[in-house]
Amino acid sequence: MERRSFLAAGAATAWAETKPVRLGVVGVGNRGSSLLRTSLRAPGVQVLAVCDTDPAMLERAQAEVTKAGQPAPEGFGGSPEAFKKLMDRKDLDAVLIATPWHFHTPMAVYAMQAGKYTGVEVPAALTVEQCWQLVDTHEKTGTPCMMMENWSFRRDNLAVLNMVRAGLFGQMVHCHAAHSHDCIDHWFFDKQGNIRWGGEYLVKRNADQYPTHALGPVLSWLDINRGDAIETIASTATASRGINAYFARQFGPDHPNAKRTYKQGDIVTSVLRTKQGKTIVLNYDMQLPRPYDNRWMVQGTLGLYREQPGEVYVEGKSPKYHEWEPFEPYQKQYDHRWWKPVEAGAAGADPLAGGHGGTDDLEVRLFLASARDKRPTPLDLYDSVTMSAVIGMSEASIQKNSVPLPFPDFTRGRWQTNKPYFGI
């Protein structure tokens, strides 16, 4: 069967009770426990094993499974290598990896080598070299692997994808996207001002450290890796001011973190140009006071969409010349079939039950359905590493005074003949 036929079949089973899929979860802290609960809501899922180096997290995860009416899963812990014992189990169909970033690539590589359908949290890799490790392992083993980039599955973004494919905006030209999320007081540091594992990266690197939420939907909007490919990237960073200012404001100027030197600039701007002449502007913006938004904008020869404040303009279609109209009617008209069960009230399709407005439910269900039916994952590895490679490539460009650098082609030229697949 063609890839798109596999994916079409999988969409129908994502919400329906079918044969079991046997799952292991590695990393059951904040994000991992959320994915675990989401997986337990999916039809036919049996969680047989969980892994974490923190005994308290491990015990909590086992309790979540028994609370859902399943037998207690086997727990693996006590060593950073314990994940290998979980992945070596012969009775697992799939694994979800939700550990700190530096574990993602080695764990995903091992999972593919063990023949397990692999879902790895964002980012899938921290360097270009790690991206190639993932690609080489995938091509050698044939094991499917996808990064769990949930924003590719957002209801609004999938409706925009349908609008793009319907030709509403004409020929695509440009996109803007950002991850704008003040994470100083809960992700990089805790409320007491102690640095967390994510904050260590701010000390050591200056890069777009979290590009995948922004770039995920853009790849399908612009047909990246299928008819087009990113050719160059040029990145620049502001000075680092926000972290020191936050600690001086909250804890006083003598706090150690108010005096610490951070390599990470407050804002990183990357300009990507494709081989077909499209451009993408990406922003990293996670250290200054601000409300959350992604600032998505997609523009073509006939019109454009912008996420905030949710508006569209289409030449010859919008009621008033050069004036915005609301996105909501377009959302209803172009709603993606992946979200139709939610609209129809299908069993287990409550958008408020899952994380991020049901987006996590959809993504996890589609991934698990692909493992159950032994078909392609809804998001492929080549798109996953393309998103992740922005981290290392932006760092290299910043170090070279923002010069444009050639972007790696992880498809090895197959972008020229690859057909669109995501959400088909």
Protein Blocks (a to p, Z undefined) as FASTA:
>chain_A
ZZklmmmmmmmmmmpccdddddddehjafklmmmmmmmmmpghiacfbdcdfblklmmmm
mmmmmmnopacddddehiaklmmmmmmpmkbfbdcddddfklmmmmmmmmmmnopacddd
ddfbfbfklmmmmmmmmmmnopacddddfklmgmklmmmmmmmmnomnopafbdcddddd
dfklmmmpcfkopacfklmmmmmpccdfblmlmmmmmmmmnopoihpacfbdcddddddf
klmmmmmmmnojkbmklmpccfbdfbdcdddddfkopacdddddfkbccdddehiacddf
kbccdfbgoiaddehkambghiacdfklmmmmmocfklmmmmnopghiafklpghhhlmm
mmmmmmmmmmmnopadfbdfklmmmmmmmmmmmmmmmmnoopacddddfknoplmmoccf
ehZZ
